[in-house]
Every structure is written in C-alpha cells, then in structure tokens.
Amino acid sequence: MIRACTPECLCRSGAGIAFRHAGVGALRAWVIMFPSYTIPDPTPGLRKTPFWKKPHILLLTVPTLFFLIFLVLPLFFMLVVSFLKYQPMKIYTTQITVESYLRFIGDPFYRKVLWYTLKLSFAVTFFSLLIGYPLAYFLARTQSQRKGMYLFLLLVPLMVGIIVRTYGWIVIMGKNGLINNFLIALSIIDRPIQILFTHTAVLVGIVEVLLPYMVLPIVSSIQKIPFSLEEAASSLGANRWSVLYRVVIPQSLPGVISGSVLVFTLTAGAIVTPALLGGPQIHTMGTVIYQLMVSTLNWPFGSASAFVLLVMEFLIVFLSINLLLPITRKGKRV
Amino acid sequence: MKFSQVLFKLFIICVYAFILAPVVVVIFSSFNPTSLALFPPKGFSLRWYQAFFEDPTFMRAFFNISLKIAVIVAFLSTFLSLLVSIAIVRYRFWGSSFMETFFLSPMMIPHMLIGISLLLFLSKIFVGDIYRLIIGHMIITIPIAVRAIYSSLSGLNPTLEEAARTLGANSLQTFYRITLRLTFSGVLAAMIFSFIISFTDANVSLFLTGPGLTTLPIEIFAFLQWESTPVIAAITTIQVFMIIIFSFILDRLVGLTSFIKY
C-alpha cells in the first residue's frame, strides 16, 4: 500500500532517522520540500492516526452531538422535572419531591386511566393480530403479479398519517355518517345511534390505524420461512391447519412479537385517535398527559405520568417477550 | 377452488376494505356539495376546495409551516443520516453496533415522550417554535432515513470506491462520483420518507407547536375537536394525493417492500 509520507511514518520507517531528534521546524521544512514523496508503508494498519482524525469520528461527531443534546439530555431533564415540586405560577422550582409519583399512585382517577389504557392496548394488540396475521400470510405467500400493489395499498394508509384516517373514521361513525345513513336507509333504525365517542369506536379506530405496524414485521418473518418446509410438512401428511399451527406460526413468532410490541406501545402512547374518536368522556394515558402538559401546565405531574406509563410498558413488554421466547425456540427445534 | 380458499380470499378483501375505508371515505366526501359530511356523496362539487383556498389559517398551516418544515427536515435529516450510515457501514470500529442502535433508538421510544421532553428542555433554553418543530421532527425521521440509506449503502460494493481511490480520486470526489451516485435511490428515499413523516406527524408536533405556529395535522386536530366540515376532507384529500404520488416514487426507487425489513 502506497501512502503519502508523513514525517511520522518516515521516522518509523527509518528513512527519516536523522530528523527524529530535529526540531519541529525542521520536520515542517522537510514536508514542504517533498510534499508528494511517497514510500511504501512498511506497517500498514499499524500507523497511528490521531483519535480525532479517524474517519468515523469525523463523520459521527455532529450527529452524535445532535442526538445527545436533543434526545438524551431532554429525556434526563424530563426525569428531573418529574421530581420537582409543582407550583401553579412557576414552572421550574428547585424543590425535589416524589409528590407527583405519589399523587399518581394515590389518585383513583389516574389508576383507572392507566388500567383502561393497558386494557385497550391489549385489546388492540389482540384484534390487530387476529386480523393482521392472515393478511400477513397472504402477502408473504401470494404468487400474484399484483403483490406489489397489495403491499402499496397496505402502506399508503400508513403514509397518509393518523389525522387523515381518524378523520375518515369520524365521517364513517358520526351522527350523519356512513353507518348511520346506511342503517337508516335500510330502516333498521329510525334515529341515528351513538357510535362515535364510545369505547368501540376508539378500539376500531386504533386497530385500523396500527394494523400495518402489525402486518409488516410478520410478513417479513413469514417470508424467511422456506416454502419447502410447508410442502414437506404437508407431504408428510399434515393437513393445512397443522402445517399452519406447527410450522408457520412457531417460526413466525419473532415477527409476531415485534409487531405486537410495536402495536402495544403505540396504542399506549396514542393521543390523537382516542381524543377524537373517544370524545371528552374517554380518557387514555395519552390524552390525560397531553392535557396535563398543554392545558393544565402541570409539567412535573405530566412528566411523572409519562414515566409511569413508560415503566409499565417496559415491564409488560419484557415479561411477555420472556414468556413467548421459549415457545419460539421450541418451534425452531421441531 | 376450494371453499376454504374462497373464504380466505373474502376475508382478505374485507381486511383491505377495512384498512382503506377511512381514506376512501375522506376522498369521496371532499367532493360532496352538502355541508354535512355525507357518504355516499349526493352530487359533485369543488366548493370545499375553494373554501380551503380561501381559509387563511389552513393555507398558512399547509404551505407556510408544514410544507416548509417538512422540506427543511428532509434535507437536514438526510444529511445527518448519510454521515451516520457511511460511518457505520464503511468503518467497522469499536462500538459501531452500539452507535447503530443509538441512532435507531427514537423508533423504540414513544414519540409522546420525545415531544414532551423537547417541550420541557427547549422552553428552558428558549428555542423558537419553528426550530423546536424542526429538531423534534429530525429526531423522529433520522432513524428511518438511516435505515433507508444504510440498506442501499451496504448493497454497494466497497471495491468500487477503492478502485476510484486507486485511480486517483480524492475522498470527496470518490464520495460524490461513486458513493452518492450509486446510492442515490436510497438517499432520495430517505428524503421522501423524512418529508412524509414530518408532514404527517402528530404525536411530537402536538407538544411542540406554539401560538401562531401550528402544523397542518395539529390545526386539523384542534379544529376537529369542535366541529367537522368537509373542508377538512378537501385538505386531507390534497394531502393524500400528494403522499400517494411520493409513495409511488418511493416504490419505483427502492420498492416499498424494502420498508418491510424490520
């Protein structure tokens, strides 16, 4: 390997031994005199580049600083704020208390909201798995020419954003919406029924909004299972259901787990869909925290609630992964 | 065809109907002449589009704020993600897999938490509203952009770059004429992804918008809490078509299937 010779490597190769004890000025003079002189690097890879000149350090400095300042530091700051004492007219106080956490645990309203949010997250995860798994299987295994279009149709709703789709559900479920008009036209009901602002509306809306997040990881993990495995199972006498139950489902569990974790955490943190489809009467952790931060301006309590939610999520996700992973391993061995 | 297969197909069609229902309903009701958001429409009119173009609040939120922020975020995020991806793909160094996880981590943190923490932190150090939104959107778009560039960069054979260097190109020339040219689809995809995410984001923006500086999704959200008129349908239809066009370009560029690699 040919390298541009620096005074340093010259010293190492021995050619510049005379300069080793010379002053810096002499070295500099030498570099100016023979700027393009190259010699083979006798020790490729061993040449020491200064720490700050390493290419990956140069490349990563700005992005890392950006993330440290605007992601890590704010999260720490938020943790600190959650331990501050709340005073209505002052946002930052210097008193440290655990008042906000105690209030969260002590207040039955917040306990109820947390419990409802977790129940909702489980329900959304369950239903989107129920609907999403067959769809994922279809997308992974279809031989159709239009597979690309099917995927496109699944991804476009994901791209257009939650506000658009939540608004769509308002149009469908509203008092003068699609469902009510349809039912009245068929004279099943004579007055519009209340669909919007119910728990069902929230559940249906969130399942629809988050379905692609469940389907996509499962598609990719089913695609990794060779189709010959399914063929082998059925040629050995397994019927469709036992192929599905004993080959496909156990092997696709990693995708199921990552999809479920994604949907669970996204539901637990959802604000827009429950606020618009649930109305003022239905509270989830997302809507409650939003109100605390933006309307009530009780920042310590809002931060504390957000951290309680985060810890609960992590605990549940951690526990369920540890319960499910042994099954995956068993499936792989079989 | 067996009965069970027919049933399965029917089920898939129903699921697609369920997924696409809200978007389709929004598009149809935007052309509805009556003021109630009825579906199916009783006639055809563009009056809600006219109403949108005459509404200064929504026009400002759409063009002056959301579009502007999304374009800035697309460029800045893609630039930072390019640096990150090159460092991680080309230089295997101590802690490189940790750095990779670090830059993908905002995907694992609930976006609500990112929004809240930035609200607390940035109002403490007095950062203006528009910078606040740009920073927040950059944090959530960088992981997606890194992933898009990462996958196209790892598909690029490093010997091509070495060949260019051997033939006398300096590192900037090599980057511009080899690396960037050959991973251009990935870089463009990262830009489009960042644009779309920034334009449609609600969970981070909810906390970071201030008085007089509200992005389109948040403006719509605030509006919908009180009333619902087909003006919203008209705006969102414009947004849907814009995003469909971008998704189509993405699909041609990298294939939307590459998005599946979770």
Contacts between the chains, C-beta under 8 A, distances in Angstrom:
chain1	res1	chain2	res2	distance
A	54	B	91	7.8
A	54	B	93	7.4
A	55	B	87	7.3
A	55	B	90	7.7
A	55	B	91	5.7
A	56	B	87	4.3
A	56	B	88	8.0
A	56	B	91	4.1
A	56	B	93	5.0
A	56	B	96	7.4
A	59	B	83	4.6
A	59	B	84	7.3
A	59	B	86	5.8
A	59	B	87	3.8
A	59	B	91	7.8
A	60	B	83	6.9
A	60	B	84	6.6
A	60	B	87	4.8
A	60	B	99	6.5
A	62	B	80	6.7
A	62	B	83	6.6
A	63	B	80	4.6
A	63	B	81	7.8
A	63	B	83	5.6
A	63	B	84	4.9
A	63	B	103	6.8
A	63	B	142	7.5
A	64	B	99	7.5
A	64	B	102	7.7
A	66	B	80	6.4
A	66	B	138	7.4
A	67	B	102	6.7
A	67	B	103	6.8
A	67	B	139	7.5
A	67	B	142	7.8
A	70	B	118	6.8
A	70	B	121	7.8
A	70	B	135	5.2
A	70	B	138	7.7
A	70	B	139	5.9
A	71	B	105	7.6
A	71	B	106	6.5
A	71	B	114	7.1
A	71	B	139	5.5
A	73	B	121	6.5
A	74	B	114	7.9
A	74	B	117	3.7
A	74	B	118	5.3
A	74	B	120	6.7
A	74	B	121	3.6
A	74	B	122	7.5
A	75	B	109	7.7
A	75	B	113	7.1
A	75	B	117	4.9
A	77	B	117	6.6
A	77	B	120	5.9
A	77	B	121	4.7
A	77	B	124	7.2
A	78	B	113	7.5
A	78	B	116	6.2
A	78	B	117	4.1
A	78	B	120	5.4
A	78	B	121	7.3
A	81	B	120	5.4
A	91	B	123	7.9
A	92	B	124	7.1
A	131	B	15	5.6
A	131	B	18	7.4
A	134	B	8	7.0
A	134	B	11	6.0
A	134	B	12	7.0
A	134	B	15	7.4
A	135	B	12	6.2
A	135	B	15	5.0
A	138	B	8	7.4
A	138	B	12	5.1
A	148	B	251	7.1
A	148	B	255	7.6
A	148	B	256	7.7
A	148	B	257	7.4
A	150	B	16	8.0
A	151	B	256	5.8
A	151	B	257	5.9
A	151	B	260	7.7
A	152	B	247	7.0
A	152	B	248	7.9
A	152	B	251	6.1
A	152	B	256	5.9
A	153	B	16	6.4
A	153	B	19	7.5
A	153	B	20	6.5
A	154	B	19	6.6
A	155	B	247	6.6
A	155	B	256	5.1
A	155	B	259	6.5
A	156	B	23	7.2
A	156	B	243	7.3
A	156	B	244	6.0
A	156	B	247	5.7
A	157	B	19	5.6
A	157	B	20	6.6
A	157	B	22	7.6
A	157	B	23	5.7
A	159	B	196	5.5
A	159	B	200	7.3
A	159	B	243	5.0
A	159	B	244	7.9
A	159	B	246	7.6
A	159	B	247	5.2
A	160	B	23	6.1
A	160	B	200	6.6
A	160	B	236	7.7
A	160	B	239	6.7
A	160	B	240	5.0
A	160	B	243	5.1
A	160	B	244	7.9
A	161	B	199	7.7
A	161	B	200	2.9
A	161	B	201	7.5
A	161	B	202	7.0
A	161	B	217	6.4
A	161	B	239	7.6
A	161	B	243	7.8
A	162	B	200	7.5
A	162	B	202	5.7
A	162	B	217	8.0
A	163	B	200	7.2
A	163	B	202	5.6
A	163	B	217	4.4
A	163	B	220	5.3
A	163	B	221	6.0
A	163	B	236	7.3
A	164	B	22	7.4
A	164	B	23	6.7
A	164	B	26	6.2
A	164	B	200	7.6
A	164	B	236	4.4
A	164	B	239	6.4
A	164	B	240	6.2
A	165	B	22	4.4
A	165	B	23	6.5
A	166	B	22	7.6
A	166	B	224	7.9
A	167	B	22	7.4
A	167	B	26	6.1
A	167	B	220	7.0
A	167	B	224	6.4
A	167	B	228	7.4
A	167	B	232	5.6
A	167	B	233	7.3
A	167	B	236	5.9
A	168	B	21	6.8
A	168	B	22	2.3
A	168	B	23	5.9
A	168	B	24	7.9
A	168	B	25	5.0
A	168	B	26	4.6
A	169	B	22	5.3
A	170	B	37	7.7
A	170	B	224	6.7
A	170	B	228	5.6
A	171	B	22	7.5
A	171	B	25	5.1
A	171	B	26	6.5
A	171	B	29	5.4
A	171	B	37	4.7
A	171	B	39	6.2
A	171	B	228	7.5
A	171	B	233	7.1
A	172	B	21	6.5
A	172	B	22	6.6
A	172	B	25	5.6
A	172	B	39	7.4
A	174	B	37	6.6
A	174	B	228	6.8
A	176	B	36	4.6
A	176	B	37	6.9
A	176	B	38	6.2
A	177	B	37	7.1
A	177	B	39	7.2
A	178	B	25	6.3
A	178	B	39	4.5
A	181	B	38	6.6
A	181	B	39	7.2
A	208	B	18	6.1
A	208	B	19	6.4
A	208	B	21	7.6
A	208	B	22	6.8
A	211	B	15	7.9
A	211	B	18	7.9
A	211	B	19	6.0
A	212	B	19	7.6
A	216	B	259	7.2
A	216	B	260	5.0
A	216	B	262	6.2
A	217	B	260	7.9
A	217	B	262	4.3
A	219	B	260	5.7
A	220	B	260	4.8
A	220	B	261	6.2
A	220	B	262	5.7
A	240	B	4	7.5
A	255	B	262	7.5
A	258	B	262	6.0
A	265	B	110	6.0
A	266	B	110	7.8
A	268	B	110	7.3
A	269	B	110	3.9
A	269	B	111	6.7
A	269	B	112	4.4
A	269	B	113	7.5
A	269	B	203	7.0
A	271	B	112	6.5
A	271	B	202	7.5
A	271	B	203	6.2
A	271	B	206	6.1
A	272	B	202	4.9
A	272	B	203	7.3
A	272	B	206	7.5
A	272	B	221	5.9
A	275	B	221	7.7
A	275	B	225	7.1
A	276	B	221	7.2
A	276	B	224	5.5
A	276	B	225	7.0
A	286	B	112	6.2
A	289	B	112	6.8
A	289	B	116	7.3
A	290	B	112	7.9
A	290	B	206	6.3
A	290	B	207	7.7
A	293	B	116	5.8
A	293	B	119	6.6
A	293	B	207	6.2
A	294	B	206	7.4
A	294	B	207	6.9
A	299	B	120	6.1
A	302	B	116	6.8
A	303	B	116	6.5
A	303	B	120	6.9
A	306	B	112	6.8
A	306	B	113	5.8
A	306	B	116	5.7
A	309	B	110	7.9
A	310	B	110	6.7
A	310	B	113	6.4
A	313	B	110	7.5
